[in-house]
Amino acid sequence: MKILYLCNDPGIDLAGKSGAAIHIRSFVRALADLGHEVAIVACGLPSGKQALEDNLRATIFPVALAPWNRALARVLRTANRAIGRTPRRSPDAVRLLHNLTFFLTARRAAAQLRPAFIYERYSLWAVAGLWLAKECSVPLVLEVNAPFAYEQQHYRSGVTCPPLARWVEGMIWRNADLVFSVSEPLSSQLRDSGVKPERIHVLPNAVNTDLFHTGLDGSSVRQRLNLQGRFVISFVGTFKRWHGVDFLLSAFQVLHRSDPSMHLLLVGDGPLRSQFEEEVRKMGLLQAVTFAGALAHEDVPPYLAATDVAVAPYPALQDFYFSPLKLFEYMATGRAVVASRVGQVAEVVTDGVTGLLFEPGNVADLVGCIRSLRDNPALRRELGRNASAACAKRTWTHNGAKVIDRVRSLFKQNAAWPRHAIGLGNSHAEN
């Protein structure tokens, strides 16, 4: 099939190191590997566009903010600073108006590609995909990774008009022809917002097993970071408050007090890094904690291979709707995983089989899990083997195939789309 992939989020750099960028690149490459032709319309102008296109085997149509919209963004950021609010790189009004520019580029891409359907990574205020799908009379397949109106209000710097943001979000969700959510809790929110249950399918995140696997060698990382003879506990991710790194530091302080050979390896970056570095200094753990910084995705596997235990220390959030990439990558590399018993995490990790679960916020429980793995190398190896085997079908290729299967079923239910899709005959759903 010919697939037009949309990501109308100015905050996502397609060539970047964020989980969102990794997700997009991995999924698009999986579709290409399955034999489909993909064009991507995404915000910004990533450096090395040609190299990225070659790697993804897809055509990229970048959409930068229009000059007038960049000027508006500067004015709004200045105004927010003046009233004491945290300025956002792309304020709500800028994101909403960016739909005009994004739509024109997406329409041009659709005219060239003549897609069978549009696949969009949902983002806040992004209505251009819905407009384009209706204009082209092709299905809109929506991937929902989070309820961004809620997330922006509760975990980030807020939204200008929460009722309007929630209304627009619900309108986009309800008008998509298929909706893939990354977790069951998120599917529940979609149903509550009025999305027809038969349109919703749960499709958790996945892993690239060519990159993350059990044959990796972490000796060079151990040598470079002076970790020989250390029991290494690792975390990979973004330093934001809902990822639980502060809680992990508290648990590690207890662990290190009883066993100074333990070492904490933190891979990633984020707004709270300086705060965590200061906490480590105050705890007197500068020699026992390594901040590796943000790494390119392809550079992460050796760091996991240098790890004895990989931790996903999520706190007890009111509504845990995430599908953490790190879990699948931990597991695929055969690491012994310790994770919070929250949301989808408790579905991905089977306690005592593919990892150990602890009660979120319970330091003693987390400490106990890590100590049991330190004292039982055989258990570490067993959990790692089981975790790796469980990831055999949690790949991006499997996810891509599931999406295509659902779309083909959709075409069978509505033969009007092949006839009316721009420049396509009745046979395109079978290509």
DATATA-V60308 format. One record per residue. N is the residue number from 1. PHI is phi in whole degrees, -180 to 180 (999 if undefined). PSI is psi in degrees with one decimal (none if undefined). OMEGA is omega in whole degrees, 0 to 359 (* if undefined). Layout:
N;PHI;PSI;OMEGA / N;PHI;PSI;OMEGA
This chain:
1;999;159.5;171 / 2;-100;126.2;189 / 3;-126;128.9;175 / 4;-100;114.3;182 / 5;-99;125.4;181 / 6;-115;136.7;170 / 7;-138;98.7;185 / 8;-98;55.8;181 / 9;-127;106.8;181 / 10;-62;-15.1;181 / 11;-85;-5.9;182 / 12;-105;117.6;174 / 13;-91;114.5;185 / 14;-57;-29.4;180 / 15;-95;7.2;187 / 16;-83;-173.4;185 / 17;-101;0.7;183 / 18;-70;158.8;177 / 19;-60;-36.7;179 / 20;-63;-44.3;180 / 21;-65;-41.4;179 / 22;-62;-43.0;179 / 23;-59;-49.1;182 / 24;-61;-50.5;183 / 25;-62;-42.8;182 / 26;-65;-41.8;182 / 27;-71;-42.7;180 / 28;-63;-43.8;179 / 29;-63;-37.2;178 / 30;-63;-41.7;177 / 31;-62;-42.1;179 / 32;-64;-40.9;180 / 33;-65;-25.9;177 / 34;-81;-1.5;176 / 35;99;9.8;182 / 36;-95;153.8;178 / 37;-98;122.6;187 / 38;-123;136.1;169 / 39;-120;138.1;182 / 40;-112;131.5;171 / 41;-113;115.9;184 / 42;-141;158.0;183 / 43;-75;154.8;178 / 44;80;178.8;178 / 45;-128;89.1;184 / 46;-62;141.4;176 / 47;-69;150.4;181 / 48;66;42.9;183 / 49;-58;-44.3;182 / 50;-63;-42.4;179 / 51;-64;-38.6;180 / 52;-67;-41.3;177 / 53;-61;-42.0;180 / 54;-64;-41.3;181 / 55;-68;-41.3;182 / 56;-85;-14.7;185 / 57;56;45.0;181 / 58;-144;156.9;176 / 59;-92;136.2;181 / 60;-113;129.9;173 / 61;-112;96.3;181 / 62;-76;146.3;180 / 63;-129;99.4;176 / 64;-80;156.1;173 / 65;-60;137.4;177 / 66;-63;150.0;180 / 67;-53;-42.1;180 / 68;-66;-30.8;180 / 69;-78;-34.1;175 / 70;-64;-39.1;178 / 71;-64;-40.7;177 / 72;-63;-40.7;179 / 73;-60;-42.3;179 / 74;-63;-42.7;179 / 75;-62;-45.0;182 / 76;-68;-37.0;177 / 77;-65;-41.5;178 / 78;-63;-42.0;180 / 79;-64;-40.2;179 / 80;-64;-41.5;177 / 81;-63;-38.6;183 / 82;-64;-31.3;181 / 83;-100;8.5;175 / 84;84;13.7;178 / 85;-95;149.7;178 / 86;-69;119.4;182 / 87;-74;140.7;176 / 88;-102;146.9;180 / 89;-59;-42.7;179 / 90;-127;90.8;180 / 91;-59;164.7;185 / 92;-56;-44.9;181 / 93;-62;-37.0;179 / 94;-66;-43.7;179 / 95;-63;-42.5;181 / 96;-64;-44.9;181 / 97;-72;-23.0;179 / 98;-64;-19.1;177 / 99;-56;-33.6;181 / 100;-63;-48.1;179 / 101;-68;-43.4;182 / 102;-63;-41.5;181 / 103;-61;-42.2;182 / 104;-64;-42.2;178 / 105;-69;-41.3;180 / 106;-64;-36.4;178 / 107;-65;-40.7;178 / 108;-64;-42.1;178 / 109;-64;-40.1;180 / 110;-66;-37.9;180 / 111;-65;-35.8;179 / 112;-77;-42.2;186 / 113;-82;-36.2;188 / 114;56;66.3;189 / 115;-73;151.7;172 / 116;-75;-35.0;177 / 117;-157;164.8;177 / 118;-106;130.5;175 / 119;-114;121.7;184 / 120;-124;133.9;170 / 121;-82;112.2;186 / 122;-61;137.1;172 / 123;-142;159.7;186 / 124;-62;132.6;178 / 125;73;5.8;187 / 126;-86;92.7;181 / 127;-104;-6.8;185 / 128;-63;-36.0;180 / 129;-63;-39.5;178 / 130;-65;-42.9;177 / 131;-59;-46.7;185 / 132;-66;-41.2;180 / 133;-61;-40.8;180 / 134;-69;-40.7;180 / 135;-65;-39.1;183 / 136;-88;-8.0;183 / 137;55;45.7;174 / 138;-124;157.3;181 / 139;-67;146.7;171 / 140;-105;117.3;176 / 141;-104;119.6;188 / 142;-110;128.9;173 / 143;-101;119.5;182 / 144;-111;116.3;181 / 145;-99;-16.1;181 / 146;-169;154.1;171 / 147;-82;89.2;194 / 148;-67;-26.8;176 / 149;-62;-43.9;177 / 150;-69;-46.7;185 / 151;-63;-42.7;180 / 152;-64;-35.9;182 / 153;-75;-37.5;188 / 154;-98;-29.0;186 / 155;-116;-11.1;183 / 156;-121;-143.0;187 / 157;-96;11.0;176 / 158;91;169.2;176 / 159;-120;156.3;184 / 160;-66;-43.3;182 / 161;-138;88.5;184 / 162;-54;-43.6;180 / 163;-60;-40.4;180 / 164;-68;-42.1;180 / 165;-61;-43.1;179 / 166;-66;-37.3;180 / 167;-66;-46.7;180 / 168;-62;-43.0;179 / 169;-59;-50.0;180 / 170;-63;-37.8;179 / 171;-62;-43.6;179 / 172;-64;-46.8;181 / 173;-58;-47.1;186 / 174;-69;-25.2;184 / 175;-94;-3.6;175 / 176;-74;148.7;182 / 177;-82;-31.2;172 / 178;-138;143.7;178 / 179;-130;121.5;175 / 180;-104;116.0;177 / 181;-103;152.1;185 / 182;-86;-4.7;180 / 183;-156;160.7;178 / 184;-67;-42.3;176 / 185;-57;-36.2;178 / 186;-71;-36.4;176 / 187;-61;-37.4;178 / 188;-62;-40.2;178 / 189;-66;-38.0;178 / 190;-62;-44.0;178 / 191;-63;-41.8;180 / 192;-64;-26.9;181 / 193;-84;-4.1;177 / 194;106;4.2;177 / 195;-71;134.2;180 / 196;-63;128.4;184 / 197;-54;-34.7;182 / 198;-70;-14.2;178 / 199;-89;-10.5;187 / 200;-99;134.2;177 / 201;-137;135.8;179 / 202;-87;126.3;178 / 203;-139;91.5;181 / 204;-62;166.3;175 / 205;-63;173.4;187 / 206;-143;-166.0;184 / 207;-144;149.9;174 / 208;-91;101.4;184 / 209;-77;-7.2;170 / 210;-76;-24.9;182 / 211;-98;-42.3;181 / 212;-111;112.6;183 / 213;-156;175.3;186 / 214;-82;-8.2;181 / 215;-89;12.9;183 / 216;-77;152.8;179 / 217;-117;118.6;181 / 218;-101;9.8;185 / 219;-64;-37.5;181 / 220;-66;-37.1;177 / 221;-67;-43.7;178 / 222;-60;-42.7;181 / 223;-68;-44.3;183 / 224;-65;-35.4;182 / 225;-97;8.1;178 / 226;58;51.0;182 / 227;-108;8.1;180 / 228;-61;134.7;179 / 229;78;2.5;180 / 230;-97;148.8;169 / 231;-92;110.3;191 / 232;-99;124.7;175 / 233;-108;131.6;185 / 234;-127;156.7;172 / 235;-136;134.5;175 / 236;-123;126.2;179 / 237;160;-163.6;182 / 238;-99;139.2;181 / 239;-85;80.2;175 / 240;-125;160.0;193 / 241;-67;-23.4;181 / 242;-88;7.1;177 / 243;-98;-11.5;170 / 244;80;20.5;180 / 245;-66;-35.3;178 / 246;-61;-39.7;178 / 247;-66;-40.8;178 / 248;-62;-39.6;178 / 249;-62;-40.0;178 / 250;-63;-43.8;179 / 251;-66;-39.7;181 / 252;-66;-34.7;177 / 253;-58;-41.8;177 / 254;-66;-45.2;181 / 255;-63;-45.0;183 / 256;-68;-30.5;180 / 257;-62;-37.8;181 / 258;-91;-20.0;180 / 259;-145;91.6;182 / 260;-65;-8.5;178 / 261;-78;-9.9;180 / 262;-74;144.6;180 / 263;-136;140.2;180 / 264;-107;123.7;180 / 265;-111;114.8;182 / 266;-109;113.3;182 / 267;-108;117.6;180 / 268;141;-173.4;181 / 269;-154;176.8;179 / 270;157;176.9;187 / 271;-63;-20.9;183 / 272;-100;7.3;184 / 273;-60;-47.7;182 / 274;-61;-36.3;177 / 275;-64;-43.8;180 / 276;-67;-38.2;178 / 277;-63;-37.6;178 / 278;-68;-39.1;178 / 279;-63;-41.5;179 / 280;-62;-40.2;179 / 281;-64;-45.4;180 / 282;-65;-31.9;179 / 283;-77;-10.2;183 / 284;73;32.2;185 / 285;-114;22.5;184 / 286;-58;-34.2;181 / 287;-84;-8.9;185 / 288;-109;-3.9;181 / 289;-128;130.2;177 / 290;-114;124.6;172 / 291;-96;104.6;184 / 292;-80;-16.1;181 / 293;82;179.8;179 / 294;-76;131.2;181 / 295;-117;152.7;169 / 296;-61;146.4;185 / 297;-55;-39.5;182 / 298;-72;-12.3;178 / 299;-93;-6.9;183 / 300;-74;-39.8;186 / 301;-51;-44.3;179 / 302;-62;-29.3;178 / 303;-69;-38.4;175 / 304;-68;-35.8;179 / 305;-66;-23.6;178 / 306;-85;4.7;188 / 307;-103;142.8;173 / 308;-91;-42.2;180 / 309;-136;131.4;177 / 310;-110;133.4;190 / 311;-118;137.7;171 / 312;-120;89.3;192 / 313;-93;47.7;185 / 314;-61;140.5;177 / 315;-77;174.1;180 / 316;-81;85.3;179 / 317;-80;153.7;181 / 318;-61;-37.5;182 / 319;-144;97.3;183 / 320;-91;101.1;185 / 321;-111;7.9;186 / 322;-77;159.7;170 / 323;-126;91.6;190 / 324;-69;123.1;175 / 325;-59;-38.6;186 / 326;-58;-35.0;182 / 327;-60;-47.3;182 / 328;-67;-35.1;179 / 329;-74;-40.0;173 / 330;-55;-51.0;187 / 331;-67;-41.4;183 / 332;-64;-29.2;179 / 333;-84;2.0;177 / 334;76;25.7;177 / 335;-81;153.0;170 / 336;-77;120.7;187 / 337;-103;137.0;171 / 338;-123;124.8;186 / 339;-143;156.5;177 / 340;-67;144.7;177 / 341;-85;74.7;181 / 342;-137;144.8;171 / 343;45;-134.6;183 / 344;-70;-20.7;180 / 345;-55;-43.2;181 / 346;-71;-11.5;175 / 347;-92;-34.7;181 / 348;-76;-43.8;181 / 349;-98;118.6;176 / 350;-89;115.6;186 / 351;-59;125.7;178 / 352;83;-4.6;182 / 353;-118;-57.1;179 / 354;-111;6.0;179 / 355;168;-175.9;177 / 356;-120;137.6;179 / 357;-109;144.9;176 / 358;-130;158.4;179 / 359;-72;127.7;183 / 360;-59;136.0;179 / 361;85;-4.1;182 / 362;-99;98.2;183 / 363;-61;-43.6;182 / 364;-61;-36.8;180 / 365;-67;-45.1;178 / 366;-64;-45.3;179 / 367;-59;-42.6;180 / 368;-63;-41.0;179 / 369;-62;-45.9;182 / 370;-68;-40.3;179 / 371;-64;-38.7;180 / 372;-65;-33.7;178 / 373;-76;-34.6;176 / 374;-63;-40.2;184 / 375;-82;-9.5;186 / 376;-134;81.4;180 / 377;-58;-33.8;180 / 378;-64;-39.1;178 / 379;-66;-40.4;177 / 380;-58;-47.0;181 / 381;-65;-41.6;181 / 382;-64;-46.7;179 / 383;-62;-39.8;180 / 384;-64;-43.4;178 / 385;-62;-45.5;181 / 386;-64;-39.8;180 / 387;-64;-43.5;179 / 388;-63;-42.6;179 / 389;-64;-36.0;181 / 390;-67;-22.3;181 / 391;-88;-1.4;184 / 392;-58;-32.8;180 / 393;-111;15.2;177 / 394;-106;48.1;182 / 395;-103;162.9;178 / 396;-66;-31.5;178 / 397;-65;-42.1;176 / 398;-62;-41.2;179 / 399;-63;-44.3;179 / 400;-60;-42.6;180 / 401;-64;-38.1;179 / 402;-65;-40.6;178 / 403;-62;-47.6;181 / 404;-61;-41.0;178 / 405;-60;-43.4;179 / 406;-66;-38.7;180 / 407;-67;-40.6;179 / 408;-63;-38.2;176 / 409;-64;-36.9;179 / 410;-64;-43.0;178 / 411;-62;-38.5;180 / 412;-65;-29.4;180 / 413;-80;-22.7;184 / 414;-141;93.2;182 / 415;-72;-7.9;182 / 416;-67;-32.3;183 / 417;-62;-48.5;179 / 418;-60;-35.8;181 / 419;-71;-33.2;187 / 420;-100;-10.9;181 / 421;-61;140.5;187 / 422;-61;123.9;175 / 423;69;12.8;184 / 424;-118;146.2;174 / 425;-93;-171.7;183 / 426;-68;-15.2;188 / 427;-90;-3.8;189 / 428;-66;-26.7;181 / 429;-69;-15.5;181 / 430;-99;-4.7;185 / 431;-80;none;*
